[in-house]
Amino acid sequence: KVLRGKEKSIIKTHSIIDVIKLNECLCIAAKGDIGIAIPFDSFKKEEDLIMLEKTLKNYIK
């Protein structure tokens, strides 16, 4: 679940089709034209970004 202001976006892990780094963001694409972009500066440490990226890529089938 990712919060942006008062909006919520939910992407189920089984629907993830791609995870890429683009324009200083971690971009997650999912089935049904759903996607989110998380700015790199949202992470406290670069290791957190890398761990999330690796974890999400494990769900891609």
N, C-alpha and C positions, 0 to 999 in steps of 0.2 A: 504494500500500500504506500503510495506516495502522495503527500499533501502539498498543495500549491494554493496558498491563500486559504480560502474556504472550500476549494474544490478537492475531490478525492479521485484518484485514478487507481484502479486495481487491475493488475495483470496476473493471471494464474500461471504458475510456473510451467504447466504442461502446454501452454499456448505460445511460449516464447519461440520465435523462429530465427532471430538474429540479435547479436549484441556487438556493437561497434563503438569505437571512439571517434568522435567527429566534432570539430569546432569547440574544443575544450569541454565536451560533454560525453557522458556515457549514454549511448542511445540503445533503447531496448524496443525491438519490434516484435509484435505478437500477431497471431491470427486475427482476422477481422478488422484489419487496418487500424489496430490499436497500437500506440507507441508512446513512449515517454523519453524525455531527455533529462538527465541528471547532471547539472554543472559540476565539473571537477572540484570547484571550491566548496561544494556541499559536504565534502569529505574532510574529516579532521586530519587524516594521514593518507599519504599515497598508498600505503599498504592496504587500507580499507577499500579504496577504489579497486585495487588489483584483486583483492579477495572476492569482492562482489562480482566483478567481471568474470572471474574464473568459475564461481559458483553458478552464475546464471548461464554461462556457456555449457555447463554440464547438463542443463535441462533441454538443450537443443537436440532434436531428433532428426 
